[in-house]
Amino acid sequence: MPAEIPKLVREHESAGRYIQVRSRSIFVRDEGEGPPVLMVHGVPTSSFLYRKMFPMLAGRGLRAVAFDFPGLGLSDKPKGEAYDWHALTRWMEDIVAALDLEPVHLVVHDIGGPIGFEWAIRHPGNVRTITIMNTMLDVGRFHRPFPMWLYVVPGLRQVAVKSQSPALFGPIMRARGVKHREAASRAMVESYLWLLQHNDGHQPFLDIMAGFDLSESHGRFLEEGLRDLGVPMQLVWGEHEIAIPKHQLQHIQRALPLERERFVDARHFLQEDQAAACSEAVADFALIHADEERAASARHA
């Protein structure tokens, strides 16, 4: 890992701020004014994943917000904490409460999907719309693909995370995460790796990777809860996805009342490959429903 903070991370950090939640330092980036768009990251990422989208969403009259979960990115990485999906949902509850946001247009990705879905189900009045990006819903049938399974194999998991270097991490990122070579620069790869390893993040990351709730009962809770929410939902998906099995996409399409589906020329990290297309899809969906809410309010005034 580079001794100094990479330039891309410095720029990202300087655009955000730190808040205190449960006596822990949590990094938040918050840009623009208007209806809030809350973007939830997964692994091995952080709010850095959405860095290209902040100015684009702000430019459309929206307030773009994202935070780093404890254990990842620039937030504190305490050892001995619970880092399973439900514990991270409780962190999300406390962080969102500290930010005092009005109801949000929720955007989820990767394991930020199950975590964000659980938060939305438990706080239905806090959600206006949901944009679903390359995640899993049928968690009872989810099997960790390579290299994700490396981080849960006893005896191998510590070696796998501590041996990561740009020479190893870069080819995996380019092969499975980012389709377009120009979007997968060495500077970007080094930034993701630095954020993962920063502040002695090895053990918290492994705890997060081991904390998936892949029970069928949790899958039913998520699916039924999302349907009962009754909020508009859309799908924005990297059409060259190979990290999330295709049956997860198909299950989302069958199980949820999606208003829109948009496929972009990207792999798993579509926010890297196609930031403009992702921002356009999120902004269009949020603003259409914001206009509908204003019209409905005017009719009932």
C-alpha positions, -999 to +999 in steps of 0.1 A: +000+000+000+014+035-008+027+052+022+009+084+013-028+089+007-034+086-031-044+118-050-079+105-059-086+097-023-073+131-011-096+148-036-126+126-024-118+132+013-115+170+008-150+171-007-165+154+023-166+156+061-165+135+092-194+131+117-195+113+150-219+084+154-217+062+185-183+079+193-169+067+159-157+088+131-178+083+100-169+098+066-197+114+047-198+131+013-228+155+008-230+176-024-258+197-039-292+210-029-326+196-034-343+162-029-317+139-013-303+109-031-287+084-006-262+061-023-252+029-003-220+011-012-210-026-008-176-043-007-147-039-012-158-003-018-169+029+000-185+062-009-154+066-032-173+043-057-198+072-063-173+100-065-180+107-102-217+108-096-218+135-069-213+165-092-235+151-119-264+146-095-258+180-079-259+195-113-294+181-118-307+198-087-304+169-063-285+165-030-261+136-034-252+118-001-231+088+006-212+076+037-186+049+044-198+021+066-176+014+097-149-010+087-145+004+052-132+034+034-123+065+055-146+057+084-133+042+117-125+004+116-128-008+151-120-044+159-144-065+178-175-048+164-204-068+148-201-064+111-229-086+098-256-072+075-280-065+103-254-047+124-245-026+093-282-019+089-283-005+125-252+016+117-271+029+086-301+038+108-279+058+132-259+075+104-290+086+085-306+098+117-274+119+124-276+134+089-312+144+095-323+138+059-357+142+046-371+111+028-345+099+003-342+085-032-323+054-022-296+039-044-281+005-035-252-016-049-236-050-040-242-059-004-255-024+001-286-039-015-296-063+013-285-037+039-302-008+023-333-029+016-336-039+053-332-002+063-359+009+039-383-018+051-377-008+087-381+029+078-408+031+051-416+067+056-380+077+049-379+064+013-393+080-019-378+058-046-353+029-048-327+024-076-313-011-076-278-016-090-260-050-094-269-066-061-286-096-047-322-102-034-326-140-035-299-143-008-308-179+001-294-189-033-265-166-034-231-183-035-199-162-032-181-161-065-143-158-069-126-139-054-152-133-027-151-168-014-114-164-007-122-141+022-143-167+041-121-198+038-103-206+071-066-204+069-067-187+035-088-156+043-061-137+063-034-145+036-058-134+008-065-100+023-030-092+036-013-102+003-033-078-018-012-054-039-019-034-071-003-062-091-029-087-078-059-064-071-057-046-105-062-076-128-091-088-107-107-054-107-103-051-145-115-086-152-145-088-130-153-052-119-147-026-146-151-033-183-135-002-199-097+000-195-098+038-193-120+036-163-096+012-145-065+033-142-036+023-119-045+054-098-080+041-093-069+006-084-044+019-059-070+042-044-095+013-038-067-008-023-055+020-001-090+026+012-094-011+019-062-014+039-062+021+054-064+023+092-056-015+096-088-025+079-079-061+073-099-077+101-130-055+099-132-063+061-129-100+068-156-097+095-179-080+069-172-107+044-182-134+069-213-116+080-236-123+051-271-135+061-278-159+033-308-176+049-340-182+030-360-165+057-340-133+053-346-135+015-383-138+021-382-109+045-365-086+020-387-096-009-420-093+009-409-062+027-399-044-006-432-053-023-451-040+007-432-007+007-452+005-023-425+030-034-414+033-071-384+011-080-361+009-109-333-013-120-300+001-134-276-028-142-242-034-157-251-057-186-216-074-185-219-084-149-201-115-139-196-110-101-233-113-093-249-145-107-275-138-135-303-155-115-301-127-090-310-102-118-338-124-130-352-129-095-353-091-090-371-087-123-397-113-114-401-104-077-403-067-076-427-042-093-400-024-113-411+008-131-380+010-153-351-011-163-319+003-178-288-017-188-255+000-193-222-010-209-205-020-177-195-048-154-201-049-116-188-014-108-211+004-132-205+037-113-169+035-126-177+024-161-208+045-168-210+073-142-229+096-165-255+070-176-260+060-139-264+096-128-289+103-156-310+073-147-310+081-110-317+118-115-345+112-141-363+088-118-359+109-087-371+141-105-400+125-122-414+113-089-405+146-071-426+164-098-455+139-092-453+145-055-455+183-060-484+179-084-503+157-059-496+181-031-509+210-052-541+191-060-548+185-024-539+220-012 
